[in-house]
Amino acid sequence: ERYGLPDGRSFTFAQGRTAVNLTPEEGGESVTVRGVPGMLYEDVENGRTLLNWSEGEIQYWIGGDLTGEEALAIAESLQ
């Protein structure tokens, strides 16, 4: 799903079954998302972020024209 923000930025939310787990060695930062480990990748210079985490057998991704703080807030707001 792709979402637009009022200031013209956008982000994508995706989920699916997968066994891919990203690691800090790939350039990301370890974070806690909804009580589970996740990975946050930020390109501050270009204003882009990718957040990835798994809950059970489902993996989630939030990426786009966001800050890391915004991506984490969106993840925490999911129901």
C-alpha positions in Angstrom: 0.0 0.0 0.0 1.3 3.4 -0.9 0.3 6.5 1.2 0.7 10.2 0.4 1.5 12.8 3.1 0.2 16.3 3.1 3.5 17.8 2.1 3.9 15.8 -1.1 6.1 13.0 0.5 4.9 9.4 0.3 5.7 6.0 1.9 4.9 2.4 1.3 3.7 -0.2 3.8 4.1 -3.9 2.9 3.7 -7.2 4.7 4.1 -10.8 3.8 5.5 -14.2 4.7 9.2 -14.4 4.3 12.3 -15.7 6.0 14.5 -12.7 5.1 15.9 -11.0 8.2 18.2 -8.0 7.6 21.2 -7.4 9.9 23.2 -4.4 11.0 26.1 -5.6 8.8 24.0 -4.5 5.9 24.2 -0.9 7.0 21.2 -0.6 9.2 20.5 0.2 12.8 19.0 -2.3 15.2 15.7 -0.9 16.7 12.8 -2.2 18.7 9.5 -2.1 16.8 6.2 -3.1 18.6 8.3 -5.0 21.2 10.4 -7.0 18.7 13.7 -6.5 17.0 13.8 -4.6 13.7 16.2 -2.8 11.3 16.1 0.8 10.4 18.0 2.2 7.3 18.1 5.9 6.9 19.4 8.0 4.1 19.3 11.3 5.9 20.8 13.2 3.0 18.0 12.2 0.6 15.3 12.0 3.2 14.5 8.3 2.7 14.0 5.5 5.2 13.3 1.8 5.3 12.1 0.0 8.4 11.8 -3.8 8.6 10.6 -6.1 11.3 8.9 -9.5 11.8 6.0 -10.5 14.1 5.6 -14.3 14.1 5.7 -15.5 10.5 4.8 -12.1 9.0 7.5 -9.6 7.9 6.6 -5.9 7.7 8.3 -3.0 5.7 7.7 0.7 5.8 9.8 2.8 3.4 9.8 6.1 1.6 10.1 9.8 2.1 10.2 9.5 5.9 12.5 10.1 8.8 13.3 7.1 11.0 11.2 8.6 13.8 8.2 8.9 11.5 8.6 5.3 10.3 8.8 4.0 13.8 5.7 6.1 14.8 3.7 4.6 11.9 4.8 1.1 12.8 3.7 1.6 16.5 0.3 2.9 15.4 -0.6 -0.2 13.3 -3.5 -2.2 14.7 
